């Protein structure tokens, strides 16, 4: 698996924008996508205040397919509605580059269910960033038994570069605790 350089974030709401901010600060190139243009513009304006050097690594798009083209890691940051997330993972599977990691920021839904909509469950993972007000230095990698070691290692490195304390959570354990 190649190193992660470009991250596509689908959804420019609060969660997507916070993930983009952390990834930009860590030196990643970011493609931020949202179908609602006002939200995308608002997120881009907020992120542009970080600095010129950071803005040079940020691209905004309103097409999921276009956002996926060059991404090594795709992070879905949409509301927790399973049908929508499964539809997104189907699109990710179809349009993302080969070997791209497909991730969800969900706090409560099954990564295995999303992964089952793809032909690459070994490249699917949950990236659970701490909610606002919580210990924001934590990133939980929610994996299924099918998630590959390479996928986990690549996401662990992303978390480390973002300055996060990375913990691994097997989805069975995560689901039972809810």
TABEL-V337819 format. One record per residue. N is the residue number from 0. RES is the residue in one small letter. OMEGA is omega in degrees with one decimal (* if undefined). Layout:
N | RES | OMEGA
N | RES | OMEGA
This chain:
0 | x | -178.9
1 | x | 179.1
2 | x | 179.5
3 | x | 177.3
4 | x | -177.2
5 | x | 179.9
6 | x | 173.0
7 | x | 178.0
8 | x | -178.5
9 | x | -177.0
10 | x | -175.5
11 | x | 175.8
12 | x | -177.3
13 | x | -177.4
14 | x | -179.9
15 | x | 179.5
16 | x | 178.6
17 | x | 176.6
18 | x | 179.1
19 | x | 179.7
20 | x | -179.7
21 | x | -179.0
22 | x | 176.5
23 | x | 178.8
24 | x | 179.5
25 | x | 175.8
26 | x | 179.3
27 | x | 168.4
28 | x | -174.5
29 | x | 169.0
30 | x | -178.8
31 | x | -176.1
32 | x | 170.9
33 | x | -179.8
34 | x | 179.8
35 | x | -173.6
36 | x | 179.2
37 | x | 178.7
38 | x | 179.0
39 | x | 179.0
40 | x | 179.0
41 | x | 179.4
42 | x | 180.0
43 | x | 178.8
44 | x | 179.4
45 | x | -179.5
46 | x | -178.5
47 | x | 178.9
48 | x | -179.1
49 | x | 178.4
50 | x | -176.3
51 | x | -178.7
52 | x | 179.1
53 | x | -178.7
54 | x | 179.2
55 | x | -179.8
56 | x | -179.3
57 | x | 174.4
58 | x | 175.5
59 | x | -179.3
60 | x | 176.9
61 | x | 177.2
62 | x | 179.7
63 | x | -177.4
64 | x | 179.6
65 | x | -178.8
66 | x | -174.9
67 | x | -169.5
68 | x | -173.9
69 | x | -174.3
70 | x | 173.1
71 | x | 179.1
72 | x | 177.1
73 | x | 179.1
74 | x | 176.3
75 | x | -178.6
76 | x | -177.6
77 | x | 177.4
78 | x | -177.6
79 | x | 175.6
80 | x | -169.7
81 | x | -178.6
82 | x | 179.9
83 | x | -178.6
84 | x | 176.8
85 | x | 176.9
86 | x | 179.2
87 | x | -179.9
88 | x | 174.6
89 | x | 177.6
90 | x | 178.4
91 | x | -178.2
92 | x | -177.0
93 | x | -170.3
94 | x | -179.3
95 | x | 179.3
96 | x | 178.2
97 | x | 179.5
98 | x | 175.2
99 | x | 176.5
100 | x | -178.5
101 | x | -173.7
102 | x | 174.5
103 | x | 177.4
104 | x | -176.4
105 | x | 176.4
106 | x | -171.4
107 | x | -174.6
108 | x | -174.9
109 | x | 174.5
110 | x | 179.3
111 | x | 178.2
112 | x | 177.6
113 | x | -179.2
114 | x | -178.9
115 | x | 177.6
116 | x | -177.5
117 | x | 172.6
118 | x | -175.1
119 | x | -178.7
120 | x | 178.7
121 | x | 179.6
122 | x | -178.9
123 | x | -175.2
124 | x | 172.6
125 | x | 174.9
126 | x | -175.5
127 | x | 177.6
128 | x | -179.6
129 | x | 177.5
130 | x | 177.5
131 | x | 178.2
132 | x | 178.1
133 | x | 177.3
134 | x | -171.2
135 | x | 179.2
136 | x | -176.4
137 | x | 172.1
138 | x | 175.9
139 | x | 173.4
140 | x | -179.1
141 | x | -176.4
142 | x | 176.6
143 | x | 175.6
144 | x | -179.5
145 | x | -179.2
146 | x | -176.1
147 | x | 176.1
148 | x | 179.7
149 | x | 178.1
150 | x | 179.1
151 | x | -178.5
152 | x | -179.8
153 | x | 179.9
154 | x | 175.4
155 | x | 178.5
156 | x | 176.3
157 | x | 178.7
158 | x | 178.9
159 | x | 179.0
160 | x | 177.9
161 | x | 178.8
162 | x | -177.5
163 | x | 169.5
164 | x | -173.1
165 | x | 174.6
166 | x | 178.2
167 | x | 177.9
168 | x | 174.7
169 | x | -172.5
170 | x | 178.0
171 | x | -179.8
172 | x | -178.6
173 | x | -178.0
174 | x | -178.6
175 | x | -178.1
176 | x | -177.9
177 | x | *
